Amino acid sequence: MRLSFEKEQLLVAMNIVSRAISGKTTNPILECILFDAGKESIRLIANDDLEIGIETEVAGNILEPGKVAIDSRLIIDIVRKLEKNEEPIFIESDQNNHVLVKCGKAKFNIQGHDGEKFTYLPSITKEKYIKMTQLSLKEVIRQTIFSVSTSESNKILTGEYLTVHENIARFTTIDGYRLSIRNIMLKDNYPDSKAVIPAKSMSEISRIISGDNEKDIYIYFHANYVLFEFDSTTVVARTIEGEYMNVEKMYSSDYKTKLFINRQKLLNAIDSSTTLIKENDHVPIVFHIKDANLLIRAKSVFGEMDFELDAIKTGEDLKIAFNPKYVLDALRAIEEEEVTLYFTSARNPVFIRDADSNYIYSIFPVNFIE
Amino acid sequence: MRLSFEKEQLLVAMNIVSRAISGKTTNPILECILFDAGKESIRLIANDDLEIGIETEVAGNILEPGKVAIDSRLIIDIVRKLEKNEEPIFIESDQNNHVLVKCGKAKFNIQGHDGEKFTYLPSITKEKYIKMTQLSLKEVIRQTIFSVSTSESNKILTGEYLTVHENIARFTTIDGYRLSIRNIMLKDNYPDSKAVIPAKSMSEISRIISGDNEKDIYIYFHANYVLFEFDSTTVVARTIEGEYMNVEKMYSSDYKTKLFINRQKLLNAIDSSTTLIKENDHVPIVFHIKDANLLIRAKSVFGEMDFELDAIKTGEDLKIAFNPKYVLDALRAIEEEEVTLYFTSARNPVFIRDADSNYIYSIFPVNFIE
């Protein structure tokens, strides 16, 4: 195999596919990027053989077709360090998979691996699908991924639940303490579909798609996989088997106290409490809702905080306590200037949602001592 | 004590003095900033009671003089989090050292410590001194500190050696494998002085001085301390006792091979080798100097690199090997576009220096197998 590349294009492509490399494997070929050059195109592929595989096409000159698998970290490091050198990069391999990387007067000899031993991405029939902008997908992942469960005791909750009904794609995550739901309106109607996609795969996808509102991404649904197709890249993510929780049952539109408040001010007040409460302290913040006033109170070994905020309240007064991090996560995922919080009692979850239910964030309260 | 501040000014001042807090102490008062308000000025002081103490004056309203010591991390955190709040910050303490921090509708109650138990900076008679720009000092610290010894077996080498003769301030560091010397030309002549200042103190000073060429810093020499005075800040650093190595003996102007080469190209070539050589691998890079050519060769379990560079050579051909990190550190500390390297043999240190000896970087070679 003999190829030449513009460094920047090669780096971008390698950085995309390297997202599929977990770094936790002891099998060297799983730490490799496959360079696969046919007569007309060069494909880079990486694959953790388990959860995620990524393939992308990269521009370059094919001086001699062929394939070889090269350690991802090493080849990315070498190409990155040669960045200041303005000449093209040549990557060549022989029948023993010796790899020569050349750039100007710099030469690197490294040992590659047999490309024939590399596992390609599973081939997926492209039937059921949806289309959305890359920006929408990137945003919705950021706005929901934080409440995916990290506990392996209920595997299905470690994924994002994606459901499609007519022109709505819904993204749901639940970690046992809180629930995040985002509805994305699609341009077309689609048949019903659903899939639970591991959080890690979603997070890697959100890193490699662009934040461009003009660029689309296609999501194909298959029994065991979801396939994402965008630009010249394909990502295949294995889905998590099993039935997801029945989310509809978890919320009602009843409430006894409703609070309309400036989101940024509420966020700043709770964020201030984190000077006294560290993430794993299990110290709550207490909301004292009284008249047109919300008093946020925090108390720890380091001291006490009282933070008063103006709010528009409907319904009963209430005292309720939360893990501050959970409230912060939800408030940071919302863009609207004002938010509405719905409470039923100090033992029931709060719901933060907009009028059209484009988003629903729900957080279970914690016990507190006054 | 009752004081009020503009947040930004208070934060800057707290960040400056907090550089004296080591974080490694079990004595709570050593983790505190002393707020000391007389009738006319407010001073903040922090002191590790061992190596470094910092005092700075901060603008603010003195509603009631007094003093209290407040945990540095906590008060900086609280003030930083209140940043988006546009009102002034009030800091008050009572006779029990309870501290109240107020900003708009936010209130923090924290426990302070008795200001009377706080150790002030030692008072130093200001006699022998030098003056230089803050920019010069910041630069010279960056350009020499990397070769300070980190081994406690020879305590004196863990400091920077500052000597003054006439209008030259010389900064020297030696770690046993290499030597860095920088001469700074001063505007005036001064009496001879010398001091060995711990690397940590120098590093903290370089962080809090500005990179401003218009602003001066005064350095006062005293038997056991060096005092740095700039803007409204005073830093007292304890010096390391003992006699520093006789540096003059370590270098001569003899050489058998002289290499004149583009600094950035040499740096890039050696930096490229770090893709194959990790910092603690103890794998050298080999310089093959032959005719008008420098070939840099690296070989490790990951592969081999050959990097050719044009150079102007005077004298004999030579093969010599180095720890790549040491050569990189020196090359990064030099601004000049071209550098000259002087070699005597494969067993003697290389000297990288300019014609006027404004800088001298010397690095011991390592053994190598071809």
Boltz contact constraints between the chains, C-beta under 6 A:
constraints:
  - contact:
      token1: [A, 74]
      token2: [B, 302]
      max_distance: 6.0
  - contact:
      token1: [A, 77]
      token2: [B, 275]
      max_distance: 6.0
  - contact:
      token1: [A, 78]
      token2: [B, 275]
      max_distance: 6.0
  - contact:
      token1: [A, 81]
      token2: [B, 271]
      max_distance: 6.0
  - contact:
      token1: [A, 81]
      token2: [B, 272]
      max_distance: 6.0
  - contact:
      token1: [A, 81]
      token2: [B, 275]
      max_distance: 6.0
  - contact:
      token1: [A, 84]
      token2: [B, 268]
      max_distance: 6.0
  - contact:
      token1: [A, 105]
      token2: [B, 308]
      max_distance: 6.0
  - contact:
      token1: [A, 106]
      token2: [B, 307]
      max_distance: 6.0
  - contact:
      token1: [A, 107]
      token2: [B, 306]
      max_distance: 6.0
  - contact:
      token1: [A, 108]
      token2: [B, 303]
      max_distance: 6.0
  - contact:
      token1: [A, 108]
      token2: [B, 305]
      max_distance: 6.0
  - contact:
      token1: [A, 109]
      token2: [B, 303]
      max_distance: 6.0
  - contact:
      token1: [A, 109]
      token2: [B, 304]
      max_distance: 6.0
  - contact:
      token1: [A, 110]
      token2: [B, 303]
      max_distance: 6.0
  - contact:
      token1: [A, 268]
      token2: [B, 84]
      max_distance: 6.0
  - contact:
      token1: [A, 271]
      token2: [B, 81]
      max_distance: 6.0
  - contact:
      token1: [A, 272]
      token2: [B, 81]
      max_distance: 6.0
  - contact:
      token1: [A, 275]
      token2: [B, 77]
      max_distance: 6.0
  - contact:
      token1: [A, 275]
      token2: [B, 78]
      max_distance: 6.0
  - contact:
      token1: [A, 275]
      token2: [B, 81]
      max_distance: 6.0
  - contact:
      token1: [A, 302]
      token2: [B, 74]
      max_distance: 6.0
  - contact:
      token1: [A, 303]
      token2: [B, 108]
      max_distance: 6.0
  - contact:
      token1: [A, 303]
      token2: [B, 109]
      max_distance: 6.0
  - contact:
      token1: [A, 303]
      token2: [B, 110]
      max_distance: 6.0
  - contact:
      token1: [A, 304]
      token2: [B, 109]
      max_distance: 6.0
  - contact:
      token1: [A, 305]
      token2: [B, 108]
      max_distance: 6.0
  - contact:
      token1: [A, 306]
      token2: [B, 107]
      max_distance: 6.0
  - contact:
      token1: [A, 307]
      token2: [B, 106]
      max_distance: 6.0
  - contact:
      token1: [A, 308]
      token2: [B, 105]
      max_distance: 6.0
